[in-house]
């Protein structure tokens, strides 16, 4: 039996036809602390980023559908380098299903008169960076639809990181490549494998099918325990808890044994799990 998520997305795609979007990104750019000339050079920058994300077919997968994201770009400094202006920025992107990334060391050249193109020859520190995080979001989102469905998009993200490391703008790309490798490593795989079960459990829970939700949630917990046993400080596991601890707690309402396991594994969010424990 296919998961409800696959059925839902196939249905949405049939309704949307060929115009189905992959990413629907809301972009906010902050640069109020820059001087007037620097601010003027960034007018329209947020719109260009939005168009770059939203007006492109990122995935050719048959299950594609709108993935809503928020992007926040904080421009820290602008400096002149030969004939270019180099911008240093922080970048935050998050999706509605809990894929979150925060990048502190983004540097890129930008001219207001230039457009952003998906057709590239050599490495572009602006658009390839955007590509990288688009594929990271897609990898995580598609993993929720079916078993390891996001792997091709993680592979694309890693290809970009490796290309960047050979460019004139390698700063930060070792860490980005490492993030992809950690997510796709054998140590993280058990969590990726149960992500479809987690989102189907949420659906069953919302529908009032508590027994079905509980059975699926137990599979999710087993995947979590496997990752924790191999690597207690797994970064991707921490991200999963950060995004979903309240939902996990609700799935195990009335099941104190599982809730106590989560208290031990995810002590940072123990209050969420204890809320559903008797006499606590």
LINCORGI-V504802 format. One line per field, one symbol per residue. ss: DSSP state (@ for helix, = for strand, . for the rest). phi: phi as a letter, one per 40 degrees, with the letter a starting at -180 (. if undefined). burial: I if it has 9 or more other C-alpha atoms within 8 Angstrom, else O. Layout:
BEGIN
ss->???
phi->???
burial->???
END
This chain:
BEGIN
ss->...@@@@@@@@@@@@@@@@...========.....@@@@@@...@@@@@@@@@@............===============..============....==========.................@@@@@@@@@@@@@@@@@.......@@@@@@@@@@@@@@@.......@@@@@@@@@@@..@@@@@@@@@@@@@@@@@@@@@...@@@@@@@@@@@@@@@@@@@@@....@@@@@@@@@@@@@@@@@....@@@@@@@@@@.@@@@@@@@......
phi->.cccccccccccccccgccdcbbbbcbbbbaccccccccccbcgcccccdccccbaccbbccccacbcbbbbbbccabbcbfbbbbbbabbbbabcchcbbbbcbcbacabdcccbbccbbccbccccccddccccccdccccccadfccddccccccdcccccccccbccgccccccccccccccccddcdcbcccccccccccccgccccccccccccccccccccccadbdcccccccccbcccddccbdgbcccccccdccbccbdccccdbccgb
burial->OOIOIIIOIIOIIOOOOOOIIIIIIIIOIOIOOOOOOIIOOOOOIIOIIIOIIIOOOOOOOOOIIIIIIIIIIIIIOIOOOOOIIIIIIIIIIIIOOIIIOOOOIIIIIIOIOOOOOOOOOOIOIIIIIIIIIIIIIIIIIIIIIIIIIIIOIIOIIIOIIIIIIOOOIIIOIIOIIOOIIIIIOOIIIIIIIIIIIIIIIIIIIOOOIOOIIIOIIOIIIOIIIIIIOOOOOIOIIIIIIOOIIOOIIOIIIOOIOIIIOIIOIIOOIIOIIIOIIOOO
END
